[in-house]
Amino acid sequence: MKLIVISGVSGSGKSTGLNLLEDLGYYCIDNLPVGLLPAFSEQMQAAVPNTVEHIAVGIDARNLHKELHRFPYILDQIKNKGISCDVLFLDADDDILLKRFSETRRKHPLTANKVPLLEAIKIERELLEPISSRADLYIDTSRSNVHQLRELIRERLNGNEFASLSLLFESFGFKHGVPADADFVFDARCLPNPHWEPRLRQKTGLDDEVVTFLETHQDVDKMYRDIKNFLDHWIPKFEADNRSYMTIAIGCTGGQHRSVFLAQKLGEHYKTQRDNVLMRHRDLP
């Protein structure tokens, strides 16, 4: 049996994630009290294979606060019984959350008693810290629409029956912000920039002309090899520690040329060696 716990701040996309997993055949329960999680897990495990083997449970700040603080202990309890459990935590920037609540006219669950929305978001993050600190996969949804988020969750959680480390190579532009969900961040801004070549300015690191331009520079090849050698050494260490997900983010100024080229090339290299390798170019149109 595989259990996925989905949590996150209100407005970050928890319902989207849970609905997607239900579409993928998971048995889903939303807002299960944390204290019931061990008994529920044991009951579902005892029913396998007579019921579905993939379970998803949504847990949010509507839980009893003292139960949320016990989440790390409860999670260890579940894992000690031999139940495979991954925690997915979703988050977004405060200004994005404010905009989403404004657009949807939804009420934040903690805005009772005249608590301002921004303060409610801060309180909610503090309440959910025991869950976010134990997240196997942390996803920042600030720059993802509903369709992109569904696809990203599907790719990361539904591949290869969770048997191996899921690697995501993500390009981004520093001027748009560093991905909050990155495990490793590499900076490619020191490399030759195709942006200053008029014929390449409107193209991307996926286009042959930009690839050819970058491949002619020794520093680009040196950075690629240095990053690859670093990952070749450290990825097995994380796997040995039972890590399930890893995001490697590579940034340049705008996230259009250099970072895209390196993230794509690294992803294609590791795809020849491993399962569950994904590439995402955050700031391409």
Summary of the structure (lengths in Angstrom):
residues: 285
radius of gyration: 20.6
end to end distance: 38.8
largest distance: 64.1
contacts: 917
relative contact order: 0.14
helix: 46%
strand: 19%
